[in-house]
Amino acid sequence: MSLRTRPPAVAGFFYPSYRQELVREIRRCFSDKKIGPGSDLADRLGQVKEEVSSKQHTECFVVPHAGYMYSGPVAAHSFNKANELLISKSEKITAIILGPNHYGIGSGVALSPSDEWETPLGKVKVDQDLSHAIAGFSQLTDIDGIAHSREHSIEVQIPFLQFLCQEKSLEIVPICLMMQDKETADEVSEAIYQAVRSKENERVLILGSSDLTHYEPASKASSQDGKLLEKVSAMDVISYYSVLERLNVTACGYGAIAIAMSVAKKLRRAEGKLLKYATSGDVTGDQSSVVGYSAVHFV
């Protein structure tokens, strides 16, 4: 039977569609000294040969998902830390990537039926064993390709992972969320936690993909995003949802953040450390209507 490949949906829109151009853009995101980490990571890839020293097999992050020119340097903060702690020290990485369903099509919580996802940097296998383990622990999760067919929030993370892993073994578990309420986040986070526990010797990266406030003046965006990120820092899921509703924070992947936070809490992490916050206005100079972006590591 032939492999089912999910083709890139937003190459040429959210990120470059040609390999060399895409690699240059990812390198730019890491080396950006204004918004990005200003890291020489790209020059050090493949040179780290240390043994795994950390006892942590799973690391949880929040990443944004706008076009690379806008949010790529912020996302690079999370990927830079993930590389430092996990990717550079492991031969195999499985990335569970949670993102919102912007188009409202397909199942409410959807795993990918594809055997692999393709980007301009090549193809990445879907870890079907872990996908089915998550589905087995969840009553809400379906395996549905329609939900993933046009969605960018998961896809834009994959070239970063491919760039970092290169010769390493990389597999992914994409989870697309139309349902993002607290009850869903609680159920799906527990399913992920149980599935990851069953593979406790494997290295797992969990990415909650979300942008924050959309199309508000920079002052308002940074104020209300700051209040929301305070709850993420405290890993207080109940108060997090309360702030979302009370301030009407238009974070598109709020459920993805909540799930990453909840899994981290089950893994006994104590804090959501803000690595970087910026807005689209920091890139364009237009502060009148911005989108907020954050990179968070749960430690």
Number of C-alpha atoms within 10 A of each C-alpha: 3 5 9 11 16 21 17 18 17 18 17 13 11 19 20 20 16 13 14 11 13 22 19 11 18 22 22 20 26 24 19 17 12 10 23 22 23 18 18 13 16 16 9 10 15 14 8 12 9 9 9 14 9 9 6 14 19 23 23 28 28 32 30 31 26 22 17 22 16 24 27 29 30 28 32 30 27 26 25 21 17 21 18 13 18 22 25 23 18 20 14 18 23 22 24 24 25 29 31 31 27 17 12 14 15 19 21 20 25 25 26 25 20 20 17 21 21 17 23 19 18 11 19 21 18 24 20 18 11 20 23 18 17 24 21 15 17 19 13 16 24 22 18 19 18 15 25 30 16 18 21 22 30 24 25 24 21 23 22 21 21 20 16 22 20 12 12 15 14 22 24 26 24 26 27 32 28 21 19 24 13 17 11 21 24 17 18 28 24 19 22 24 20 19 20 21 14 12 13 13 11 16 20 23 19 24 29 29 30 27 25 25 26 19 16 16 16 22 13 15 24 21 12 20 23 15 16 22 21 18 19 23 20 16 22 18 20 11 15 23 18 14 19 17 11 9 12 11 19 20 20 21 26 25 28 28 29 27 28 27 32 25 26 25 21 13 17 11 17 14 19 25 19 19 18 19 20 22 27 21 17 16 15 11 10 13 18 12 17 26 25 29 30 26 27 29 26 24 16
